Amino acid sequence: MTEQMTFGTLTIAFDERVLRPREWTSAQSDWAADLSLEAPAGPVLELCSGAGHIGLLSVALSGRSLVCVDASAVACDFARANAVDAGLADRVEVREGRLEDALATGELFPVVIADPPWVPRQETGRYPEDPLTAIDGGDDGLDVARACLAVIDAHLAPGGSAVLQVGTTGQTDILRDEPCFAEGRLEMVEVRQEVRGVLARIDRAG
């Protein structure tokens, strides 16, 4: 059964097949909107968009256009419907597909939002109300976060920034060893502890 909730200034529809929006994640929308003020021109990219709430609120605040990517057909349908309900349909494109397949070579985005599953596999039983595919991040909770980093590495525009959501500061410490950081292409410049998760700002180096 479809439910609705208030998310920032938006009303977001969803059902039990997608992850219920968490109110605290509006902090990710706000941070991305703030970064949009000084980022180069271009659309915002949202990875693992689910019902689309984080990206939609961000562009409602910033005035930019949005490209949402999610592998779930149900999530994509909700993202499209929520864009219509928010009056943003003319600024939103929703792409259904795997992260590595949804973007064309050379596509660049000045702002990227990534909200991957980040619960370690052995802990997913603590959240029986959530769809498993929406929370299972693999053995250390970072399998999909690493896939998001690969997309950010390939598609973040010069002068751009990404906001990645994970579960703990320990997870951000692990990610700092990924090649995109170790080899100097990206920089994790700020980490913020939020109510139930962590947000990391990632900039294109140089």
C-alpha atoms as an extended CHARMM CRD file, in Angstrom:
* protein
*
       206  EXT
         1         1  MET       CA              0.0000000000        0.0000000000        0.0000000000  PROA      1               0.0000000000
         2         2  THR       CA              1.3480000000        3.3980000000       -0.9660000000  PROA      2               0.0000000000
         3         3  GLU       CA              2.2190000000        5.7270000000        1.9020000000  PROA      3               0.0000000000
         4         4  GLN       CA              3.2030000000        9.3850000000        1.9600000000  PROA      4               0.0000000000
         5         5  MET       CA              5.4950000000       11.3820000000        4.2030000000  PROA      5               0.0000000000
         6         6  THR       CA              6.7660000000       14.9330000000        4.4410000000  PROA      6               0.0000000000
         7         7  PHE       CA             10.4070000000       15.2740000000        3.4780000000  PROA      7               0.0000000000
         8         8  GLY       CA             11.5930000000       18.8510000000        3.8230000000  PROA      8               0.0000000000
         9         9  THR       CA              9.2260000000       20.8850000000        1.6680000000  PROA      9               0.0000000000
        10        10  LEU       CA              8.1100000000       17.8520000000       -0.3750000000  PROA      10              0.0000000000
        11        11  THR       CA              5.5150000000       15.1080000000       -0.0120000000  PROA      11              0.0000000000
        12        12  ILE       CA              7.0860000000       11.7890000000       -0.9490000000  PROA      12              0.0000000000
        13        13  ALA       CA              5.1860000000        8.6190000000       -1.8760000000  PROA      13              0.0000000000
        14        14  PHE       CA              6.6220000000        5.1240000000       -1.3570000000  PROA      14              0.0000000000
        15        15  ASP       CA              5.5990000000        1.6070000000       -0.3640000000  PROA      15              0.0000000000
        16        16  GLU       CA              7.1200000000       -1.4250000000        1.3290000000  PROA      16              0.0000000000
        17        17  ARG       CA              9.0810000000       -2.3770000000       -1.7990000000  PROA      17              0.0000000000
        18        18  VAL       CA             11.4080000000        0.6190000000       -1.4620000000  PROA      18              0.0000000000
        19        19  LEU       CA             13.3320000000        2.0290000000        1.4790000000  PROA      19              0.0000000000
        20        20  ARG       CA             11.2210000000        4.3120000000        3.6360000000  PROA      20              0.0000000000
        21        21  PRO       CA             12.7120000000        7.8200000000        3.4730000000  PROA      21              0.0000000000
        22        22  ARG       CA             14.5160000000        8.8260000000        6.6510000000  PROA      22              0.0000000000
        23        23  GLU       CA             13.8420000000       12.4170000000        7.6910000000  PROA      23              0.0000000000
        24        24  TRP       CA             17.4510000000       12.9890000000        8.7700000000  PROA      24              0.0000000000
        25        25  THR       CA             18.6900000000       12.4140000000        5.2260000000  PROA      25              0.0000000000
        26        26  SER       CA             17.3350000000       15.8290000000        4.2590000000  PROA      26              0.0000000000
        27        27  ALA       CA             20.7380000000       16.9600000000        5.5930000000  PROA      27              0.0000000000
        28        28  GLN       CA             22.2360000000       15.3540000000        2.4840000000  PROA      28              0.0000000000
        29        29  SER       CA             19.8210000000       17.3270000000        0.2980000000  PROA      29              0.0000000000
        30        30  ASP       CA             20.6990000000       20.5490000000        2.0950000000  PROA      30              0.0000000000
        31        31  TRP       CA             24.4360000000       19.9990000000        1.7750000000  PROA      31              0.0000000000
        32        32  ALA       CA             24.1710000000       19.1810000000       -1.9290000000  PROA      32              0.0000000000
        33        33  ALA       CA             22.0190000000       22.2870000000       -2.4690000000  PROA      33              0.0000000000
        34        34  ASP       CA             24.6130000000       24.4200000000       -0.6700000000  PROA      34              0.0000000000
        35        35  LEU       CA             27.3950000000       22.9730000000       -2.8370000000  PROA      35              0.0000000000
        36        36  SER       CA             25.2970000000       23.6990000000       -5.9220000000  PROA      36              0.0000000000
        37        37  LEU       CA             25.5520000000       27.4210000000       -5.2170000000  PROA      37              0.0000000000
        38        38  GLU       CA             29.2290000000       27.5240000000       -6.2250000000  PROA      38              0.0000000000
        39        39  ALA       CA             29.5640000000       24.4000000000       -8.3630000000  PROA      39              0.0000000000
        40        40  PRO       CA             29.9550000000       24.6200000000      -12.1470000000  PROA      40              0.0000000000
        41        41  ALA       CA             26.8170000000       24.6140000000      -14.2850000000  PROA      41              0.0000000000
        42        42  GLY       CA             25.0200000000       21.3610000000      -14.9770000000  PROA      42              0.0000000000
        43        43  PRO       CA             22.5950000000       18.8290000000      -13.5170000000  PROA      43              0.0000000000
        44        44  VAL       CA             22.8010000000       17.0230000000      -10.2010000000  PROA      44              0.0000000000
        45        45  LEU       CA             23.3410000000       13.2550000000      -10.3400000000  PROA      45              0.0000000000
        46        46  GLU       CA             21.7370000000       11.0610000000       -7.6790000000  PROA      46              0.0000000000
        47        47  LEU       CA             22.9890000000        7.4680000000       -7.3470000000  PROA      47              0.0000000000
        48        48  CYS       CA             20.8790000000        4.7920000000       -5.6130000000  PROA      48              0.0000000000
        49        49  SER       CA             18.0160000000        7.2610000000       -5.6420000000  PROA      49              0.0000000000
        50        50  GLY       CA             15.2330000000        5.0660000000       -4.2750000000  PROA      50              0.0000000000
        51        51  ALA       CA             12.0130000000        7.0910000000       -4.2200000000  PROA      51              0.0000000000
        52        52  GLY       CA             14.0430000000       10.1210000000       -5.2920000000  PROA      52              0.0000000000
        53        53  HSD       CA             13.4740000000       12.1800000000       -2.1740000000  PROA      53              0.0000000000
        54        54  ILE       CA             17.0450000000       13.2940000000       -1.4630000000  PROA      54              0.0000000000
        55        55  GLY       CA             17.7780000000       14.4310000000       -4.9840000000  PROA      55              0.0000000000
        56        56  LEU       CA             14.3630000000       15.9940000000       -5.5030000000  PROA      56              0.0000000000
        57        57  LEU       CA             14.6430000000       18.0930000000       -2.3590000000  PROA      57              0.0000000000
        58        58  SER       CA             18.1400000000       19.1660000000       -3.3430000000  PROA      58              0.0000000000
        59        59  VAL       CA             17.1020000000       20.4970000000       -6.7420000000  PROA      59              0.0000000000
        60        60  ALA       CA             13.8960000000       21.9940000000       -5.3330000000  PROA      60              0.0000000000
        61        61  LEU       CA             16.2200000000       24.0740000000       -3.1690000000  PROA      61              0.0000000000
        62        62  SER       CA             18.8970000000       24.7920000000       -5.7790000000  PROA      62              0.0000000000
        63        63  GLY       CA             16.9020000000       25.1670000000       -9.0070000000  PROA      63              0.0000000000
        64        64  ARG       CA             19.0970000000       22.7080000000      -10.8970000000  PROA      64              0.0000000000
        65        65  SER       CA             17.9820000000       19.7410000000      -12.9690000000  PROA      65              0.0000000000
        66        66  LEU       CA             18.4140000000       16.1510000000      -11.7440000000  PROA      66              0.0000000000
        67        67  VAL       CA             19.3680000000       12.7450000000      -13.1060000000  PROA      67              0.0000000000
        68        68  CYS       CA             18.3080000000        9.8710000000      -10.8050000000  PROA      68              0.0000000000
        69        69  VAL       CA             19.7740000000        6.3770000000      -11.1440000000  PROA      69              0.0000000000
        70        70  ASP       CA             18.4550000000        3.2380000000       -9.4700000000  PROA      70              0.0000000000
        71        71  ALA       CA             18.4290000000       -0.4560000000      -10.3850000000  PROA      71              0.0000000000
        72        72  SER       CA             14.8910000000       -0.9650000000       -9.0570000000  PROA      72              0.0000000000
        73        73  ALA       CA             12.0280000000       -0.4300000000      -11.4810000000  PROA      73              0.0000000000
        74        74  VAL       CA              9.6720000000        0.2030000000       -8.5580000000  PROA      74              0.0000000000
        75        75  ALA       CA             11.9780000000        2.8380000000       -7.0780000000  PROA      75              0.0000000000
        76        76  CYS       CA             12.2670000000        4.5440000000      -10.4690000000  PROA      76              0.0000000000
        77        77  ASP       CA              8.4820000000        4.6380000000      -10.8490000000  PROA      77              0.0000000000
        78        78  PHE       CA              8.1710000000        6.3020000000       -7.4390000000  PROA      78              0.0000000000
        79        79  ALA       CA             10.9310000000        8.7790000000       -8.2770000000  PROA      79              0.0000000000
        80        80  ARG       CA              9.1280000000        9.7760000000      -11.4640000000  PROA      80              0.0000000000
        81        81  ALA       CA              5.7800000000       10.0960000000       -9.6800000000  PROA      81              0.0000000000
        82        82  ASN       CA              7.3340000000       12.1020000000       -6.8610000000  PROA      82              0.0000000000
        83        83  ALA       CA              8.9630000000       14.4340000000       -9.3750000000  PROA      83              0.0000000000
        84        84  VAL       CA              5.5600000000       15.0410000000      -10.9620000000  PROA      84              0.0000000000
        85        85  ASP       CA              3.9100000000       15.6560000000       -7.6010000000  PROA      85              0.0000000000
        86        86  ALA       CA              6.6570000000       18.1210000000       -6.6650000000  PROA      86              0.0000000000
        87        87  GLY       CA              6.2090000000       20.0540000000       -9.8970000000  PROA      87              0.0000000000
        88        88  LEU       CA              9.7250000000       19.1130000000      -10.9700000000  PROA      88              0.0000000000
        89        89  ALA       CA              9.0640000000       16.6190000000      -13.7640000000  PROA      89              0.0000000000
        90        90  ASP       CA             10.4460000000       18.9470000000      -16.4370000000  PROA      90              0.0000000000
        91        91  ARG       CA             13.7830000000       19.0580000000      -14.5870000000  PROA      91              0.0000000000
        92        92  VAL       CA             14.1190000000       15.3810000000      -13.6450000000  PROA      92              0.0000000000
        93        93  GLU       CA             15.3260000000       12.3830000000      -15.6640000000  PROA      93              0.0000000000
        94        94  VAL       CA             15.1140000000        8.9420000000      -14.0530000000  PROA      94              0.0000000000
        95        95  ARG       CA             17.3170000000        6.1410000000      -15.3940000000  PROA      95              0.0000000000
        96        96  GLU       CA             16.7060000000        2.5390000000      -14.4220000000  PROA      96              0.0000000000
        97        97  GLY       CA             19.8550000000        0.4420000000      -14.4410000000  PROA      97              0.0000000000
        98        98  ARG       CA             23.0470000000       -0.6010000000      -12.7290000000  PROA      98              0.0000000000
        99        99  LEU       CA             25.3740000000        2.1990000000      -11.7100000000  PROA      99              0.0000000000
       100       100  GLU       CA             28.0890000000        1.1760000000      -14.1450000000  PROA      100             0.0000000000
       101       101  ASP       CA             25.6600000000        1.0620000000      -17.0810000000  PROA      101             0.0000000000
       102       102  ALA       CA             23.4210000000        4.0930000000      -16.5650000000  PROA      102             0.0000000000
       103       103  LEU       CA             25.7960000000        6.8560000000      -17.6400000000  PROA      103             0.0000000000
       104       104  ALA       CA             27.4740000000        7.4930000000      -20.9640000000  PROA      104             0.0000000000
       105       105  THR       CA             31.2260000000        7.8470000000      -21.3030000000  PROA      105             0.0000000000
       106       106  GLY       CA             32.1030000000       11.4980000000      -20.8840000000  PROA      106             0.0000000000
       107       107  GLU       CA             28.9530000000       12.5310000000      -19.0370000000  PROA      107             0.0000000000
       108       108  LEU       CA             29.9930000000       14.9180000000      -16.2690000000  PROA      108             0.0000000000
       109       109  PHE       CA             28.0470000000       16.2580000000      -13.2950000000  PROA      109             0.0000000000
       110       110  PRO       CA             29.0800000000       19.1380000000      -11.0210000000  PROA      110             0.0000000000
       111       111  VAL       CA             27.2020000000       17.7510000000       -8.0040000000  PROA      111             0.0000000000
       112       112  VAL       CA             26.6680000000       14.0760000000       -7.1640000000  PROA      112             0.0000000000
       113       113  ILE       CA             24.5160000000       12.6270000000       -4.3910000000  PROA      113             0.0000000000
       114       114  ALA       CA             25.0720000000        8.9710000000       -3.4520000000  PROA      114             0.0000000000
       115       115  ASP       CA             22.9350000000        7.0550000000       -0.9580000000  PROA      115             0.0000000000
       116       116  PRO       CA             24.0420000000        3.4310000000       -1.3070000000  PROA      116             0.0000000000
       117       117  PRO       CA             23.0760000000        0.5510000000        0.9950000000  PROA      117             0.0000000000
       118       118  TRP       CA             25.6210000000        0.6160000000        3.8220000000  PROA      118             0.0000000000
       119       119  VAL       CA             24.4730000000       -1.9530000000        6.4050000000  PROA      119             0.0000000000
       120       120  PRO       CA             26.9760000000       -4.8410000000        6.8070000000  PROA      120             0.0000000000
       121       121  ARG       CA             25.3630000000       -8.0590000000        5.5920000000  PROA      121             0.0000000000
       122       122  GLN       CA             25.4830000000       -9.7820000000        8.9690000000  PROA      122             0.0000000000
       123       123  GLU       CA             23.5100000000       -6.8800000000       10.5180000000  PROA      123             0.0000000000
       124       124  THR       CA             20.6550000000       -6.6140000000        8.0030000000  PROA      124             0.0000000000
       125       125  GLY       CA             18.4120000000       -8.7920000000       10.2000000000  PROA      125             0.0000000000
       126       126  ARG       CA             18.1470000000       -5.8450000000       12.5850000000  PROA      126             0.0000000000
       127       127  TYR       CA             16.0040000000       -4.0350000000       10.0030000000  PROA      127             0.0000000000
       128       128  PRO       CA             13.2810000000       -6.5160000000        8.9680000000  PROA      128             0.0000000000
       129       129  GLU       CA             10.9820000000       -3.7400000000        7.7460000000  PROA      129             0.0000000000
       130       130  ASP       CA             13.4680000000       -2.6340000000        5.0690000000  PROA      130             0.0000000000
       131       131  PRO       CA             13.8550000000       -4.2720000000        1.6290000000  PROA      131             0.0000000000
       132       132  LEU       CA             17.0650000000       -6.2880000000        1.7580000000  PROA      132             0.0000000000
       133       133  THR       CA             18.4220000000       -4.9400000000       -1.5210000000  PROA      133             0.0000000000
       134       134  ALA       CA             18.0270000000       -1.3880000000       -0.2110000000  PROA      134             0.0000000000
       135       135  ILE       CA             20.1970000000       -1.9100000000        2.8690000000  PROA      135             0.0000000000
       136       136  ASP       CA             22.6020000000       -4.8250000000        2.1990000000  PROA      136             0.0000000000
       137       137  GLY       CA             26.0200000000       -3.3140000000        1.6020000000  PROA      137             0.0000000000
       138       138  GLY       CA             27.9710000000       -6.5730000000        1.5650000000  PROA      138             0.0000000000
       139       139  ASP       CA             30.4140000000       -7.9150000000        4.1300000000  PROA      139             0.0000000000
       140       140  ASP       CA             31.6870000000       -4.5260000000        5.3290000000  PROA      140             0.0000000000
       141       141  GLY       CA             28.6740000000       -2.5160000000        4.1780000000  PROA      141             0.0000000000
       142       142  LEU       CA             30.6690000000       -0.7780000000        1.4600000000  PROA      142             0.0000000000
       143       143  ASP       CA             30.2420000000       -2.8390000000       -1.7200000000  PROA      143             0.0000000000
       144       144  VAL       CA             27.8030000000       -0.4040000000       -3.3210000000  PROA      144             0.0000000000
       145       145  ALA       CA             29.5620000000        2.6220000000       -1.8490000000  PROA      145             0.0000000000
       146       146  ARG       CA             32.6920000000        1.5290000000       -3.7290000000  PROA      146             0.0000000000
       147       147  ALA       CA             30.6420000000        1.2380000000       -6.9340000000  PROA      147             0.0000000000
       148       148  CYS       CA             29.3580000000        4.7740000000       -6.2990000000  PROA      148             0.0000000000
       149       149  LEU       CA             32.9300000000        5.9990000000       -5.8490000000  PROA      149             0.0000000000
       150       150  ALA       CA             33.8510000000        4.4850000000       -9.2150000000  PROA      150             0.0000000000
       151       151  VAL       CA             31.0050000000        6.4360000000      -10.8300000000  PROA      151             0.0000000000
       152       152  ILE       CA             31.9960000000        9.6270000000       -9.0040000000  PROA      152             0.0000000000
       153       153  ASP       CA             35.5980000000        9.1260000000      -10.1090000000  PROA      153             0.0000000000
       154       154  ALA       CA             34.5080000000        8.7860000000      -13.7430000000  PROA      154             0.0000000000
       155       155  HSD       CA             31.7300000000       11.3930000000      -13.8730000000  PROA      155             0.0000000000
       156       156  LEU       CA             32.3890000000       14.1860000000      -11.3490000000  PROA      156             0.0000000000
       157       157  ALA       CA             33.1470000000       17.3760000000      -13.2250000000  PROA      157             0.0000000000
       158       158  PRO       CA             36.2580000000       19.4690000000      -12.5470000000  PROA      158             0.0000000000
       159       159  GLY       CA             35.4500000000       21.7970000000       -9.6710000000  PROA      159             0.0000000000
       160       160  GLY       CA             32.5970000000       19.5150000000       -8.6020000000  PROA      160             0.0000000000
       161       161  SER       CA             31.6310000000       17.8910000000       -5.3270000000  PROA      161             0.0000000000
       162       162  ALA       CA             29.8100000000       14.7480000000       -4.2320000000  PROA      162             0.0000000000
       163       163  VAL       CA             27.9860000000       13.9690000000       -0.9860000000  PROA      163             0.0000000000
       164       164  LEU       CA             28.1650000000       10.2690000000       -0.0760000000  PROA      164             0.0000000000
       165       165  GLN       CA             26.1070000000        8.7190000000        2.7160000000  PROA      165             0.0000000000
       166       166  VAL       CA             27.4500000000        5.7850000000        4.7360000000  PROA      166             0.0000000000
       167       167  GLY       CA             26.7900000000        4.4260000000        8.2080000000  PROA      167             0.0000000000
       168       168  THR       CA             29.8490000000        5.2390000000       10.3130000000  PROA      168             0.0000000000
       169       169  THR       CA             33.0210000000        7.3040000000       10.3460000000  PROA      169             0.0000000000
       170       170  GLY       CA             34.8460000000        3.9720000000       10.4360000000  PROA      170             0.0000000000
       171       171  GLN       CA             33.4480000000        3.2490000000        6.9950000000  PROA      171             0.0000000000
       172       172  THR       CA             34.7030000000        6.5880000000        5.6640000000  PROA      172             0.0000000000
       173       173  ASP       CA             38.1420000000        5.7340000000        7.0490000000  PROA      173             0.0000000000
       174       174  ILE       CA             38.0890000000        2.4500000000        5.1200000000  PROA      174             0.0000000000
       175       175  LEU       CA             37.0430000000        4.2050000000        1.9200000000  PROA      175             0.0000000000
       176       176  ARG       CA             39.9770000000        6.6120000000        2.1290000000  PROA      176             0.0000000000
       177       177  ASP       CA             42.1770000000        3.6850000000        0.9950000000  PROA      177             0.0000000000
       178       178  GLU       CA             40.2860000000        3.3470000000       -2.2950000000  PROA      178             0.0000000000
       179       179  PRO       CA             42.3990000000        4.0720000000       -5.4130000000  PROA      179             0.0000000000
       180       180  CYS       CA             40.4290000000        7.2060000000       -6.3490000000  PROA      180             0.0000000000
       181       181  PHE       CA             41.6800000000        8.8030000000       -3.1200000000  PROA      181             0.0000000000
       182       182  ALA       CA             45.0340000000        7.0850000000       -2.7860000000  PROA      182             0.0000000000
       183       183  GLU       CA             45.9630000000        8.0430000000       -6.3470000000  PROA      183             0.0000000000
       184       184  GLY       CA             44.8970000000       11.6560000000       -5.8580000000  PROA      184             0.0000000000
       185       185  ARG       CA             41.9540000000       11.9730000000       -8.2510000000  PROA      185             0.0000000000
       186       186  LEU       CA             39.4020000000       12.6340000000       -5.5070000000  PROA      186             0.0000000000
       187       187  GLU       CA             39.6540000000       14.1310000000       -2.0250000000  PROA      187             0.0000000000
       188       188  MET       CA             37.4080000000       13.4290000000        0.9780000000  PROA      188             0.0000000000
       189       189  VAL       CA             37.4220000000       16.9450000000        2.3700000000  PROA      189             0.0000000000
       190       190  GLU       CA             34.8000000000       16.8220000000        5.1400000000  PROA      190             0.0000000000
       191       191  VAL       CA             32.8700000000       14.2020000000        7.1160000000  PROA      191             0.0000000000
       192       192  ARG       CA             29.7270000000       15.0460000000        9.0830000000  PROA      192             0.0000000000
       193       193  GLN       CA             28.1260000000       12.8100000000       11.7050000000  PROA      193             0.0000000000
       194       194  GLU       CA             24.3430000000       12.9810000000       11.3600000000  PROA      194             0.0000000000
       195       195  VAL       CA             21.5420000000       11.4430000000       13.4260000000  PROA      195             0.0000000000
       196       196  ARG       CA             21.8050000000        7.8880000000       12.1080000000  PROA      196             0.0000000000
       197       197  GLY       CA             24.5440000000        8.0060000000        9.5360000000  PROA      197             0.0000000000
       198       198  VAL       CA             27.5170000000        9.8710000000        8.1470000000  PROA      198             0.0000000000
       199       199  LEU       CA             27.8800000000       12.2110000000        5.1780000000  PROA      199             0.0000000000
       200       200  ALA       CA             31.1690000000       12.6920000000        3.3630000000  PROA      200             0.0000000000
       201       201  ARG       CA             31.9700000000       15.5100000000        0.9600000000  PROA      201             0.0000000000
       202       202  ILE       CA             34.1780000000       14.3700000000       -1.9030000000  PROA      202             0.0000000000
       203       203  ASP       CA             35.7880000000       16.8770000000       -4.2820000000  PROA      203             0.0000000000
       204       204  ARG       CA             37.5270000000       16.4790000000       -7.5980000000  PROA      204             0.0000000000
       205       205  ALA       CA             41.2080000000       16.9530000000       -6.7330000000  PROA      205             0.0000000000
       206       206  GLY       CA             42.9720000000       19.9030000000       -8.2470000000  PROA      206             0.0000000000
